[in-house]
Amino acid sequence: MPQSSRYSDERVEKLLADMVRVLEQDQAPTDLSLMVLGNMVTNLINTSVSSAQRRTLARSFAEALQASVQEDKAH
């Protein structure tokens, strides 16, 4: 069952497009892009989430990421 969000699809898509544009303008390879995005997630968790909830949120984020990755033969 898809999760509902308090944010509109349009807002999410705009932010995503903006972030992709920055990485593309820098011609960042996949590994660098993943490092930067991972550091951003870590920074957000460490600065915006109470210390008591950080590990739980990080685990939930990791599980959601794993669930969203498609296992096809595209690459």
Phi and psi restraints in degrees (range 20) as a CNS / XPLOR table:
assign (resid 1 and name C) (resid 2 and name N)
       (resid 2 and name CA) (resid 2 and name C) 1.0 -66.4 20.0 2
assign (resid 2 and name N) (resid 2 and name CA)
       (resid 2 and name C) (resid 3 and name N) 1.0 145.7 20.0 2
assign (resid 2 and name C) (resid 3 and name N)
       (resid 3 and name CA) (resid 3 and name C) 1.0 -82.1 20.0 2
assign (resid 3 and name N) (resid 3 and name CA)
       (resid 3 and name C) (resid 4 and name N) 1.0 141.5 20.0 2
assign (resid 3 and name C) (resid 4 and name N)
       (resid 4 and name CA) (resid 4 and name C) 1.0 -87.4 20.0 2
assign (resid 4 and name N) (resid 4 and name CA)
       (resid 4 and name C) (resid 5 and name N) 1.0 152.5 20.0 2
assign (resid 4 and name C) (resid 5 and name N)
       (resid 5 and name CA) (resid 5 and name C) 1.0 -122.7 20.0 2
assign (resid 5 and name N) (resid 5 and name CA)
       (resid 5 and name C) (resid 6 and name N) 1.0 150.0 20.0 2
assign (resid 5 and name C) (resid 6 and name N)
       (resid 6 and name CA) (resid 6 and name C) 1.0 -81.8 20.0 2
assign (resid 6 and name N) (resid 6 and name CA)
       (resid 6 and name C) (resid 7 and name N) 1.0 -2.7 20.0 2
assign (resid 6 and name C) (resid 7 and name N)
       (resid 7 and name CA) (resid 7 and name C) 1.0 -107.8 20.0 2
assign (resid 7 and name N) (resid 7 and name CA)
       (resid 7 and name C) (resid 8 and name N) 1.0 143.5 20.0 2
assign (resid 7 and name C) (resid 8 and name N)
       (resid 8 and name CA) (resid 8 and name C) 1.0 -70.6 20.0 2
assign (resid 8 and name N) (resid 8 and name CA)
       (resid 8 and name C) (resid 9 and name N) 1.0 151.8 20.0 2
assign (resid 8 and name C) (resid 9 and name N)
       (resid 9 and name CA) (resid 9 and name C) 1.0 -57.1 20.0 2
assign (resid 9 and name N) (resid 9 and name CA)
       (resid 9 and name C) (resid 10 and name N) 1.0 -37.9 20.0 2
assign (resid 9 and name C) (resid 10 and name N)
       (resid 10 and name CA) (resid 10 and name C) 1.0 -62.4 20.0 2
assign (resid 10 and name N) (resid 10 and name CA)
       (resid 10 and name C) (resid 11 and name N) 1.0 -42.2 20.0 2
assign (resid 10 and name C) (resid 11 and name N)
       (resid 11 and name CA) (resid 11 and name C) 1.0 -66.2 20.0 2
assign (resid 11 and name N) (resid 11 and name CA)
       (resid 11 and name C) (resid 12 and name N) 1.0 -44.0 20.0 2
assign (resid 11 and name C) (resid 12 and name N)
       (resid 12 and name CA) (resid 12 and name C) 1.0 -62.3 20.0 2
assign (resid 12 and name N) (resid 12 and name CA)
       (resid 12 and name C) (resid 13 and name N) 1.0 -47.3 20.0 2
assign (resid 12 and name C) (resid 13 and name N)
       (resid 13 and name CA) (resid 13 and name C) 1.0 -63.4 20.0 2
assign (resid 13 and name N) (resid 13 and name CA)
       (resid 13 and name C) (resid 14 and name N) 1.0 -37.6 20.0 2
assign (resid 13 and name C) (resid 14 and name N)
       (resid 14 and name CA) (resid 14 and name C) 1.0 -64.5 20.0 2
assign (resid 14 and name N) (resid 14 and name CA)
       (resid 14 and name C) (resid 15 and name N) 1.0 -46.3 20.0 2
assign (resid 14 and name C) (resid 15 and name N)
       (resid 15 and name CA) (resid 15 and name C) 1.0 -62.4 20.0 2
assign (resid 15 and name N) (resid 15 and name CA)
       (resid 15 and name C) (resid 16 and name N) 1.0 -42.5 20.0 2
assign (resid 15 and name C) (resid 16 and name N)
       (resid 16 and name CA) (resid 16 and name C) 1.0 -60.9 20.0 2
assign (resid 16 and name N) (resid 16 and name CA)
       (resid 16 and name C) (resid 17 and name N) 1.0 -46.5 20.0 2
assign (resid 16 and name C) (resid 17 and name N)
       (resid 17 and name CA) (resid 17 and name C) 1.0 -61.9 20.0 2
assign (resid 17 and name N) (resid 17 and name CA)
       (resid 17 and name C) (resid 18 and name N) 1.0 -39.9 20.0 2
assign (resid 17 and name C) (resid 18 and name N)
       (resid 18 and name CA) (resid 18 and name C) 1.0 -63.3 20.0 2
assign (resid 18 and name N) (resid 18 and name CA)
       (resid 18 and name C) (resid 19 and name N) 1.0 -42.8 20.0 2
assign (resid 18 and name C) (resid 19 and name N)
       (resid 19 and name CA) (resid 19 and name C) 1.0 -67.7 20.0 2
assign (resid 19 and name N) (resid 19 and name CA)
       (resid 19 and name C) (resid 20 and name N) 1.0 -41.8 20.0 2
assign (resid 19 and name C) (resid 20 and name N)
       (resid 20 and name CA) (resid 20 and name C) 1.0 -62.2 20.0 2
assign (resid 20 and name N) (resid 20 and name CA)
       (resid 20 and name C) (resid 21 and name N) 1.0 -41.7 20.0 2
assign (resid 20 and name C) (resid 21 and name N)
       (resid 21 and name CA) (resid 21 and name C) 1.0 -59.6 20.0 2
assign (resid 21 and name N) (resid 21 and name CA)
       (resid 21 and name C) (resid 22 and name N) 1.0 -43.5 20.0 2
assign (resid 21 and name C) (resid 22 and name N)
       (resid 22 and name CA) (resid 22 and name C) 1.0 -61.4 20.0 2
assign (resid 22 and name N) (resid 22 and name CA)
       (resid 22 and name C) (resid 23 and name N) 1.0 -47.1 20.0 2
assign (resid 22 and name C) (resid 23 and name N)
       (resid 23 and name CA) (resid 23 and name C) 1.0 -64.9 20.0 2
assign (resid 23 and name N) (resid 23 and name CA)
       (resid 23 and name C) (resid 24 and name N) 1.0 -38.9 20.0 2
assign (resid 23 and name C) (resid 24 and name N)
       (resid 24 and name CA) (resid 24 and name C) 1.0 -68.6 20.0 2
assign (resid 24 and name N) (resid 24 and name CA)
       (resid 24 and name C) (resid 25 and name N) 1.0 -40.2 20.0 2
assign (resid 24 and name C) (resid 25 and name N)
       (resid 25 and name CA) (resid 25 and name C) 1.0 -61.7 20.0 2
assign (resid 25 and name N) (resid 25 and name CA)
       (resid 25 and name C) (resid 26 and name N) 1.0 -34.4 20.0 2
assign (resid 25 and name C) (resid 26 and name N)
       (resid 26 and name CA) (resid 26 and name C) 1.0 -80.9 20.0 2
assign (resid 26 and name N) (resid 26 and name CA)
       (resid 26 and name C) (resid 27 and name N) 1.0 -8.4 20.0 2
assign (resid 26 and name C) (resid 27 and name N)
       (resid 27 and name CA) (resid 27 and name C) 1.0 54.1 20.0 2
assign (resid 27 and name N) (resid 27 and name CA)
       (resid 27 and name C) (resid 28 and name N) 1.0 40.5 20.0 2
assign (resid 27 and name C) (resid 28 and name N)
       (resid 28 and name CA) (resid 28 and name C) 1.0 -70.9 20.0 2
assign (resid 28 and name N) (resid 28 and name CA)
       (resid 28 and name C) (resid 29 and name N) 1.0 128.0 20.0 2
assign (resid 28 and name C) (resid 29 and name N)
       (resid 29 and name CA) (resid 29 and name C) 1.0 -69.4 20.0 2
assign (resid 29 and name N) (resid 29 and name CA)
       (resid 29 and name C) (resid 30 and name N) 1.0 167.4 20.0 2
assign (resid 29 and name C) (resid 30 and name N)
       (resid 30 and name CA) (resid 30 and name C) 1.0 -55.8 20.0 2
assign (resid 30 and name N) (resid 30 and name CA)
       (resid 30 and name C) (resid 31 and name N) 1.0 -45.5 20.0 2
assign (resid 30 and name C) (resid 31 and name N)
       (resid 31 and name CA) (resid 31 and name C) 1.0 -63.9 20.0 2
assign (resid 31 and name N) (resid 31 and name CA)
       (resid 31 and name C) (resid 32 and name N) 1.0 -39.6 20.0 2
assign (resid 31 and name C) (resid 32 and name N)
       (resid 32 and name CA) (resid 32 and name C) 1.0 -67.7 20.0 2
assign (resid 32 and name N) (resid 32 and name CA)
       (resid 32 and name C) (resid 33 and name N) 1.0 -42.1 20.0 2
assign (resid 32 and name C) (resid 33 and name N)
       (resid 33 and name CA) (resid 33 and name C) 1.0 -59.0 20.0 2
assign (resid 33 and name N) (resid 33 and name CA)
       (resid 33 and name C) (resid 34 and name N) 1.0 -44.5 20.0 2
assign (resid 33 and name C) (resid 34 and name N)
       (resid 34 and name CA) (resid 34 and name C) 1.0 -65.1 20.0 2
assign (resid 34 and name N) (resid 34 and name CA)
       (resid 34 and name C) (resid 35 and name N) 1.0 -38.7 20.0 2
assign (resid 34 and name C) (resid 35 and name N)
       (resid 35 and name CA) (resid 35 and name C) 1.0 -61.7 20.0 2
assign (resid 35 and name N) (resid 35 and name CA)
       (resid 35 and name C) (resid 36 and name N) 1.0 -46.2 20.0 2
assign (resid 35 and name C) (resid 36 and name N)
       (resid 36 and name CA) (resid 36 and name C) 1.0 -64.3 20.0 2
assign (resid 36 and name N) (resid 36 and name CA)
       (resid 36 and name C) (resid 37 and name N) 1.0 -46.5 20.0 2
assign (resid 36 and name C) (resid 37 and name N)
       (resid 37 and name CA) (resid 37 and name C) 1.0 -64.6 20.0 2
assign (resid 37 and name N) (resid 37 and name CA)
       (resid 37 and name C) (resid 38 and name N) 1.0 -39.8 20.0 2
assign (resid 37 and name C) (resid 38 and name N)
       (resid 38 and name CA) (resid 38 and name C) 1.0 -62.7 20.0 2
assign (resid 38 and name N) (resid 38 and name CA)
       (resid 38 and name C) (resid 39 and name N) 1.0 -42.6 20.0 2
assign (resid 38 and name C) (resid 39 and name N)
       (resid 39 and name CA) (resid 39 and name C) 1.0 -64.3 20.0 2
assign (resid 39 and name N) (resid 39 and name CA)
       (resid 39 and name C) (resid 40 and name N) 1.0 -35.8 20.0 2
assign (resid 39 and name C) (resid 40 and name N)
       (resid 40 and name CA) (resid 40 and name C) 1.0 -64.9 20.0 2
assign (resid 40 and name N) (resid 40 and name CA)
       (resid 40 and name C) (resid 41 and name N) 1.0 -44.2 20.0 2
assign (resid 40 and name C) (resid 41 and name N)
       (resid 41 and name CA) (resid 41 and name C) 1.0 -61.9 20.0 2
assign (resid 41 and name N) (resid 41 and name CA)
       (resid 41 and name C) (resid 42 and name N) 1.0 -46.4 20.0 2
assign (resid 41 and name C) (resid 42 and name N)
       (resid 42 and name CA) (resid 42 and name C) 1.0 -59.2 20.0 2
assign (resid 42 and name N) (resid 42 and name CA)
       (resid 42 and name C) (resid 43 and name N) 1.0 -45.5 20.0 2
assign (resid 42 and name C) (resid 43 and name N)
       (resid 43 and name CA) (resid 43 and name C) 1.0 -62.0 20.0 2
assign (resid 43 and name N) (resid 43 and name CA)
       (resid 43 and name C) (resid 44 and name N) 1.0 -44.2 20.0 2
assign (resid 43 and name C) (resid 44 and name N)
       (resid 44 and name CA) (resid 44 and name C) 1.0 -60.7 20.0 2
assign (resid 44 and name N) (resid 44 and name CA)
       (resid 44 and name C) (resid 45 and name N) 1.0 -44.5 20.0 2
assign (resid 44 and name C) (resid 45 and name N)
       (resid 45 and name CA) (resid 45 and name C) 1.0 -65.1 20.0 2
assign (resid 45 and name N) (resid 45 and name CA)
       (resid 45 and name C) (resid 46 and name N) 1.0 -45.9 20.0 2
assign (resid 45 and name C) (resid 46 and name N)
       (resid 46 and name CA) (resid 46 and name C) 1.0 -69.0 20.0 2
assign (resid 46 and name N) (resid 46 and name CA)
       (resid 46 and name C) (resid 47 and name N) 1.0 -26.6 20.0 2
assign (resid 46 and name C) (resid 47 and name N)
       (resid 47 and name CA) (resid 47 and name C) 1.0 -103.8 20.0 2
assign (resid 47 and name N) (resid 47 and name CA)
       (resid 47 and name C) (resid 48 and name N) 1.0 -14.5 20.0 2
assign (resid 47 and name C) (resid 48 and name N)
       (resid 48 and name CA) (resid 48 and name C) 1.0 -122.4 20.0 2
assign (resid 48 and name N) (resid 48 and name CA)
       (resid 48 and name C) (resid 49 and name N) 1.0 -3.0 20.0 2
assign (resid 48 and name C) (resid 49 and name N)
       (resid 49 and name CA) (resid 49 and name C) 1.0 -124.4 20.0 2
assign (resid 49 and name N) (resid 49 and name CA)
       (resid 49 and name C) (resid 50 and name N) 1.0 140.2 20.0 2
assign (resid 49 and name C) (resid 50 and name N)
       (resid 50 and name CA) (resid 50 and name C) 1.0 -61.1 20.0 2
assign (resid 50 and name N) (resid 50 and name CA)
       (resid 50 and name C) (resid 51 and name N) 1.0 148.0 20.0 2
assign (resid 50 and name C) (resid 51 and name N)
       (resid 51 and name CA) (resid 51 and name C) 1.0 -58.8 20.0 2
assign (resid 51 and name N) (resid 51 and name CA)
       (resid 51 and name C) (resid 52 and name N) 1.0 -30.9 20.0 2
assign (resid 51 and name C) (resid 52 and name N)
       (resid 52 and name CA) (resid 52 and name C) 1.0 -68.2 20.0 2
assign (resid 52 and name N) (resid 52 and name CA)
       (resid 52 and name C) (resid 53 and name N) 1.0 -22.8 20.0 2
assign (resid 52 and name C) (resid 53 and name N)
       (resid 53 and name CA) (resid 53 and name C) 1.0 -105.8 20.0 2
assign (resid 53 and name N) (resid 53 and name CA)
       (resid 53 and name C) (resid 54 and name N) 1.0 -6.2 20.0 2
assign (resid 53 and name C) (resid 54 and name N)
       (resid 54 and name CA) (resid 54 and name C) 1.0 -60.7 20.0 2
assign (resid 54 and name N) (resid 54 and name CA)
       (resid 54 and name C) (resid 55 and name N) 1.0 -49.7 20.0 2
assign (resid 54 and name C) (resid 55 and name N)
       (resid 55 and name CA) (resid 55 and name C) 1.0 -64.3 20.0 2
assign (resid 55 and name N) (resid 55 and name CA)
       (resid 55 and name C) (resid 56 and name N) 1.0 -39.5 20.0 2
assign (resid 55 and name C) (resid 56 and name N)
       (resid 56 and name CA) (resid 56 and name C) 1.0 -63.4 20.0 2
assign (resid 56 and name N) (resid 56 and name CA)
       (resid 56 and name C) (resid 57 and name N) 1.0 -44.7 20.0 2
assign (resid 56 and name C) (resid 57 and name N)
       (resid 57 and name CA) (resid 57 and name C) 1.0 -65.9 20.0 2
assign (resid 57 and name N) (resid 57 and name CA)
       (resid 57 and name C) (resid 58 and name N) 1.0 -42.9 20.0 2
assign (resid 57 and name C) (resid 58 and name N)
       (resid 58 and name CA) (resid 58 and name C) 1.0 -60.8 20.0 2
assign (resid 58 and name N) (resid 58 and name CA)
       (resid 58 and name C) (resid 59 and name N) 1.0 -40.9 20.0 2
assign (resid 58 and name C) (resid 59 and name N)
       (resid 59 and name CA) (resid 59 and name C) 1.0 -64.7 20.0 2
assign (resid 59 and name N) (resid 59 and name CA)
       (resid 59 and name C) (resid 60 and name N) 1.0 -44.6 20.0 2
assign (resid 59 and name C) (resid 60 and name N)
       (resid 60 and name CA) (resid 60 and name C) 1.0 -62.9 20.0 2
assign (resid 60 and name N) (resid 60 and name CA)
       (resid 60 and name C) (resid 61 and name N) 1.0 -40.7 20.0 2
assign (resid 60 and name C) (resid 61 and name N)
       (resid 61 and name CA) (resid 61 and name C) 1.0 -62.6 20.0 2
assign (resid 61 and name N) (resid 61 and name CA)
       (resid 61 and name C) (resid 62 and name N) 1.0 -46.2 20.0 2
assign (resid 61 and name C) (resid 62 and name N)
       (resid 62 and name CA) (resid 62 and name C) 1.0 -62.5 20.0 2
assign (resid 62 and name N) (resid 62 and name CA)
       (resid 62 and name C) (resid 63 and name N) 1.0 -40.9 20.0 2
assign (resid 62 and name C) (resid 63 and name N)
       (resid 63 and name CA) (resid 63 and name C) 1.0 -65.4 20.0 2
assign (resid 63 and name N) (resid 63 and name CA)
       (resid 63 and name C) (resid 64 and name N) 1.0 -41.5 20.0 2
assign (resid 63 and name C) (resid 64 and name N)
       (resid 64 and name CA) (resid 64 and name C) 1.0 -64.9 20.0 2
assign (resid 64 and name N) (resid 64 and name CA)
       (resid 64 and name C) (resid 65 and name N) 1.0 -39.2 20.0 2
assign (resid 64 and name C) (resid 65 and name N)
       (resid 65 and name CA) (resid 65 and name C) 1.0 -63.3 20.0 2
assign (resid 65 and name N) (resid 65 and name CA)
       (resid 65 and name C) (resid 66 and name N) 1.0 -47.2 20.0 2
assign (resid 65 and name C) (resid 66 and name N)
       (resid 66 and name CA) (resid 66 and name C) 1.0 -61.4 20.0 2
assign (resid 66 and name N) (resid 66 and name CA)
       (resid 66 and name C) (resid 67 and name N) 1.0 -39.6 20.0 2
assign (resid 66 and name C) (resid 67 and name N)
       (resid 67 and name CA) (resid 67 and name C) 1.0 -67.7 20.0 2
assign (resid 67 and name N) (resid 67 and name CA)
       (resid 67 and name C) (resid 68 and name N) 1.0 -26.8 20.0 2
assign (resid 67 and name C) (resid 68 and name N)
       (resid 68 and name CA) (resid 68 and name C) 1.0 -88.6 20.0 2
assign (resid 68 and name N) (resid 68 and name CA)
       (resid 68 and name C) (resid 69 and name N) 1.0 -12.5 20.0 2
assign (resid 68 and name C) (resid 69 and name N)
       (resid 69 and name CA) (resid 69 and name C) 1.0 -78.7 20.0 2
assign (resid 69 and name N) (resid 69 and name CA)
       (resid 69 and name C) (resid 70 and name N) 1.0 128.1 20.0 2
assign (resid 69 and name C) (resid 70 and name N)
       (resid 70 and name CA) (resid 70 and name C) 1.0 -87.0 20.0 2
assign (resid 70 and name N) (resid 70 and name CA)
       (resid 70 and name C) (resid 71 and name N) 1.0 139.1 20.0 2
assign (resid 70 and name C) (resid 71 and name N)
       (resid 71 and name CA) (resid 71 and name C) 1.0 -103.1 20.0 2
assign (resid 71 and name N) (resid 71 and name CA)
       (resid 71 and name C) (resid 72 and name N) 1.0 69.7 20.0 2
assign (resid 71 and name C) (resid 72 and name N)
       (resid 72 and name CA) (resid 72 and name C) 1.0 -108.8 20.0 2
assign (resid 72 and name N) (resid 72 and name CA)
       (resid 72 and name C) (resid 73 and name N) 1.0 178.1 20.0 2
assign (resid 72 and name C) (resid 73 and name N)
       (resid 73 and name CA) (resid 73 and name C) 1.0 -98.7 20.0 2
assign (resid 73 and name N) (resid 73 and name CA)
       (resid 73 and name C) (resid 74 and name N) 1.0 26.9 20.0 2
assign (resid 73 and name C) (resid 74 and name N)
       (resid 74 and name CA) (resid 74 and name C) 1.0 -66.9 20.0 2
assign (resid 74 and name N) (resid 74 and name CA)
       (resid 74 and name C) (resid 75 and name N) 1.0 -32.7 20.0 2
